[in-house]
Amino acid sequence: MPKTYDISHKVKYYECDMTKQVSVPMLLNLAILVSNMQSEDLQVGDDFVHERGMGWIVLQYDIDIKRRPMVDEVVTLRTMAREFNAFFANRDFVFIDADGEEIIKIHSLFSLMDMEKRKLVRIPKEMVQGYEPEVVKRISRGEAPASITDEDVIAYEKQYGVRYTDIDFNLHVNNSHYFDWMIDVLDVDFLNQHEITTMNIRFEKEVGASDKVTSQAVMNDEQTQSKHRILFADGGLATEAVINWTNK
Amino acid sequence: MPKTYDISHKVKYYECDMTKQVSVPMLLNLAILVSNMQSEDLQVGDDFVHERGMGWIVLQYDIDIKRRPMVDEVVTLRTMAREFNAFFANRDFVFIDADGEEIIKIHSLFSLMDMEKRKLVRIPKEMVQGYEPEVVKRISRGEAPASITDEDVIAYEKQYGVRYTDIDFNLHVNNSHYFDWMIDVLDVDFLNQHEITTMNIRFEKEVGASDKVTSQAVMNDEQTQSKHRILFADGGLATEAVINWTNK
């Protein structure tokens, strides 16, 4: 059984958007926070990884939102490294409210990268021993988000420049900002009248410090599903996502 | 003597920029966090203010940085409502490290606004009784930042669109984002080689949800001081600032 790790977190005002709920980008920051803390606790944290010239890369998030926590609410953030094979790791996150209700679930797929050579490396056995995941031959990668096709009408498009404060220690854009770009491109009125129920996002290529990107989105006729992509200036694909929406 | 209020805060990875120190915008979020917590503690918090149709508005920050806290560092965040008159409040913030060193000091000037009528209102006596500030006739407003003049060469300029996640509960841009715009406009190499020592910022007019703004900056020949302004699309002034820099 994978080791679970819990922290208690009181939602700060600056983690919320105008709905007084934790913003979608911040949900991902909180998930990574608790997984970093578990890794530190098991002594396979940043120091362990960086000494070996490695870094964790997120490949995919599958996010299921019953409701987002409100400002000042105290939630339990839980994580476990559920399933590992030689090169990939599935990690789960659960946000649990004071009534014990699982209000957010996130499945994620990570890999470990040699930061110099920019290629995948085997997950060290100390990590497997630490997290105690189920060790499998083939890892379930989950479904990829449906792509925007030539038949789709791109109704939403905006350019974004990477900002100095978007960049993290690894000199890449902190993952949470992809969500800023994907959500901001939509209509404010739509955002105020709808809530995300599920979100499936796949990261193809990291956005760097000096990049300019284009965020594009397509909405279905029923306004229940949007497809998104983030493109580099040369048209190359950085990220794809599908978001399902419900009326408030 | 004004009541002081302290919280202990462990720096999260997502509060830091690429230098592994708390980003400048996040310093201001943390300051407002501790002042909100003091207000709640004294029962003159958000509920008290919003029931009366009022809201606090920041007019000015004077920031003095010895060093910024590092990721995982635990710091004490201290605040006190130092000086009030009928319409204005001076509030101080201090960041104190584990050695008891005061590493950041912030003086701020706030006023209380009728959110409907958009005009200043008298600070209620319950607040004065709660915070126990020094009550004065005339409040020291501090020096205004020097403005960019017609003789200055505007070497840095960028347009920014307000993003959905920039907006807070009051439907205005969270103050911290003005710092994003002012810092991001400068050169990345300059930012990596320099540190802010002091920053004086005055807010003239709030930026709203649908605004597009221009961030402009002028650097002196010695590269020790930059002057900044944030302009609305119609050329109107939102914010002015002066930042002093030192070599790393």
HADDOCK unambig.tbl for C-alpha pairs under 7 A between the chains (distance, minus, plus):
assign (segid A and resid 14 and name CA) (segid B and resid 29 and name CA) 6.42 0.50 0.50
assign (segid A and resid 17 and name CA) (segid B and resid 165 and name CA) 5.50 0.50 0.50
assign (segid A and resid 17 and name CA) (segid B and resid 167 and name CA) 6.34 0.50 0.50
assign (segid A and resid 17 and name CA) (segid B and resid 168 and name CA) 5.62 0.50 0.50
assign (segid A and resid 17 and name CA) (segid B and resid 169 and name CA) 6.99 0.50 0.50
assign (segid A and resid 18 and name CA) (segid B and resid 167 and name CA) 5.78 0.50 0.50
assign (segid A and resid 18 and name CA) (segid B and resid 168 and name CA) 4.63 0.50 0.50
assign (segid A and resid 18 and name CA) (segid B and resid 169 and name CA) 4.45 0.50 0.50
assign (segid A and resid 18 and name CA) (segid B and resid 171 and name CA) 6.48 0.50 0.50
assign (segid A and resid 19 and name CA) (segid B and resid 169 and name CA) 6.70 0.50 0.50
assign (segid A and resid 20 and name CA) (segid B and resid 169 and name CA) 6.26 0.50 0.50
assign (segid A and resid 23 and name CA) (segid B and resid 165 and name CA) 7.00 0.50 0.50
assign (segid A and resid 29 and name CA) (segid B and resid 14 and name CA) 6.44 0.50 0.50
assign (segid A and resid 163 and name CA) (segid B and resid 184 and name CA) 5.62 0.50 0.50
assign (segid A and resid 164 and name CA) (segid B and resid 184 and name CA) 5.16 0.50 0.50
assign (segid A and resid 165 and name CA) (segid B and resid 17 and name CA) 5.50 0.50 0.50
assign (segid A and resid 165 and name CA) (segid B and resid 23 and name CA) 7.00 0.50 0.50
assign (segid A and resid 165 and name CA) (segid B and resid 180 and name CA) 6.67 0.50 0.50
assign (segid A and resid 167 and name CA) (segid B and resid 17 and name CA) 6.34 0.50 0.50
assign (segid A and resid 167 and name CA) (segid B and resid 18 and name CA) 5.79 0.50 0.50
assign (segid A and resid 168 and name CA) (segid B and resid 17 and name CA) 5.63 0.50 0.50
assign (segid A and resid 168 and name CA) (segid B and resid 18 and name CA) 4.65 0.50 0.50
assign (segid A and resid 169 and name CA) (segid B and resid 18 and name CA) 4.48 0.50 0.50
assign (segid A and resid 169 and name CA) (segid B and resid 19 and name CA) 6.73 0.50 0.50
assign (segid A and resid 169 and name CA) (segid B and resid 20 and name CA) 6.27 0.50 0.50
assign (segid A and resid 171 and name CA) (segid B and resid 18 and name CA) 6.49 0.50 0.50
assign (segid A and resid 180 and name CA) (segid B and resid 165 and name CA) 6.67 0.50 0.50
assign (segid A and resid 184 and name CA) (segid B and resid 163 and name CA) 5.64 0.50 0.50
assign (segid A and resid 184 and name CA) (segid B and resid 164 and name CA) 5.17 0.50 0.50
